[in-house]
Amino acid sequence: MPSIFQRALGDAAFARLHPQLQRRFGVGLDSGEACIGKGVMSRVWNAGLLVRPFLSLGSRRNILVKDAGRDIPFQIENYPYVDSYGRETVTFVRTFPGGRFDATMIYNDARALVVDYLGDHQHIATPLALSVDDQGGLIIRSGRQRFLEGPLAFPIPPAATGTATVSEHFDDRTGRFAIAVTVSNPWLGRIFGYWGSFTVEYVDVADHGVPANVKPRREDARC
């Protein structure tokens, strides 16, 4: 079966991705591969005092990181596995010196899109809109967020959320993946972001296994 990203984009759009991005976002149960990226973020920034309480709160559940500065080491781990609800899941665990930004992604057949669960307890779920630009890069935009906890499940007011835009490309000249992330709030404007580059290695999941620490501590079937 195609990866969750290929299913969401469709075969024609997926084929327009740079070949290196096709392999990277082809990670899934059928590929049998995990993708481990390591590099440096040229800049990690946030909006300062206005958002520090949100960053501090989010960092407790691996939803946001408090790092800020230049030339900050970075790692991203994409492992495919089957979660406790039988769903093909791909981890997006981004590690900075000061913390982690965790996400797990599944494909929702009914909505024909990827759903991104944020944090190590899957408290926030957001649909993702995927597209391919003229350079063969992948553009990801997050949608309306929902809060999930116990019996509670409700849309989060836009004023209390951040909308993420992710742009990822492959640079043939350097042999590196380039990434840029911006998180914006409708009242505060741009509140968090980073950009930089990294290289990847692919590992056989059957041989390597899926580390327990990249999986969420709690899973939620709702999206």
N, C-alpha and C positions, 0 to 999 in steps of 0.2 A: 504494500500500500504506500502511496506517496506520503511524504512528510506532512506534518500539520501545516507548514507554511506553503507548500506546493498546493495542497488542497484549498487553502484560503485564497491564494493568488489565482489559481487556475493554471493549467498547463502552458497556455500561450504566454501569459505574463511571466511565469516562472522561467521559461526558456529565454526571456530577455535579460535576466540577471546575468552579471558577469559569471563566467564558469566557476571562479573561486567562491562566489557567493552562493551559487547553486549547490556546491558541495557543502558549504558551511550550513546553509539553511535546509539542506537535504537530510540533516541529522534526524534520525528517527529509529523506530524499532526495526524497520526493514533494512536500513543502512547498516545497523549494528555498530555504528560509530558514535563516539562522543567527541566533542570539539573543545579543546582547552586553549584559550588565548591568553597570552602574556605580553604586556607592553607598558607604555608610559602615557599617561594623560598629560598633554601639554598644559592644560589648564583645567582646574576644578574650581567652581565658584558658586557662591550663593548670595542672596540679597541682603545678608547681614542681620542686623538686630531684629528686623521685622519678621524674619522667618526662623530665627534660631530656636524658638520654642517648638515649632513644628518639626524642625530637623532633629531636635533632641528627642521628641516623642517618637517620631518615626524610626529613629535609629535603634530604639529599644526592641523593635520587632523586625529589624532588617528591611525597612521600607525606604529609608533615605540615609545618606551618610553626611556627617558633619565636616568632612575634609574640605579644605580650600587651599589653593596654592598652585604652584607650577611644577611640572615634571614629577608627577606623582605616580608611583608604581600601581599597576592595575592588573587584575586577572579576571577572566570570565570563564565560567564552566557551564557547558551545555551537554547535559546527559539525558538520554531518553530512557524512560521506564514506564511501567504500568502502575498507576496509583491504586489506592484501595477501592476505588469505584470502578476499576477496570478500564480507565481512560488512558490512552497514550499521552504521556506528559513529557515535556522537555524543560529542563531547568535553565534558568538564566541567573546564575549566582555571580555577582560582580563584587570583587573584594578589593578594598582600598586599605591603606595602612590604618585608618581610623575606624573601619567598620565595613559592613556588607550591605549590599542592596540586592535582595533576593526576589526572584519571581519564578513562578512555574506556569507553563502555558499548555493549554489543551485546545483541541479543535471541537467546536460545538456544531454538530451536524444540523440541528434544527435551524440555527441562525447562519450557517455556512461562513463561520469566521473563527478566528483565534480569540480565546479568552485568556487574559493575563491575570493571574492571582498574585497579588503583591504581598511581600513579607513572609516570615517563617511560620505564620499561622493562617495564611490565606484569608485574612480579615477583609481585604478589599479586592473586588473583581472588576475588571474593565474590559470591554471589547476592544479589539485592535483593528484598525483599517490599514491594510498593506497595499503598497503600490511600488512600481518600478519606474525610476526616472530615466532620462535620455542617456545617462552614462552607465546604465546597467546597475545602478545602486538600489538598495532597498530602503524605502521610506515607511516608517511605522508611526501612526498617530493613535493615541489612546482616546477612548470615548468616555461616556458617562460612567462614573464609578458607583459601585454598590458596596455597602458595608454589610458584612456577614459575621454574625457572632451569636451562638446559641440559637434561640428561636427568632432572633432579629435578622431581617434582611430588608434593607431600604436604600433608595438612591441617596447619595451624599449630595448636599447642596453644592452647586458649582463654586460658590464663594469659599468653600472649605476644602477644595480639592486642587490638584495640579494636573494640567493636561500636558502629556509628554509628546515630544516629537523627536524621533530617532532617525538619523541618516547614516547609513553604512555603505561604504564603497571599498573596492580593491584597487590599490595603486600598483600598476604593472611596473613602474619605474623602481619602486622600493621593495616590491614584494610584500607589502604590508596592508592590512585592513585599516581603513580610516573610519572613525566613528565620531559623531557629534550628537549630543543629547541636550535638549532644552526642556525644562518644565516651567509652565506658566500658569498663573492664577488670574482669573478675570478682573480682580480688584487690584492686585499687587503687581501684575505684569510678570516678567521673567523672574523666577525665584531660585532656580537651581539649574546647573548644567555642567557639562564637561566635554572636552574634545581631545583627541589624540589618536594613537595608532598602536597596532599590536600584530604579532604573528601568531599562528595557531599550529597545533599538532592534533592529529586524530588518533584516538586510541580505540582498540577493540573492546566493546563493552563486555562481551562474553569472557574475555581474559582479564580485563581490568576491574570489572564490577562497577557499581554505582555507589560512590561514597555516601554513607548515611547522613553526613553533615550537609549535603546539598539538597536533601529532601526537606519539605516543610514538616514542622512538628505536629501540625494539625491540617487536615484536608477537609474541603467543603464541596458538596456535590452541586450546590447552587451556583448559578452564574447569570 
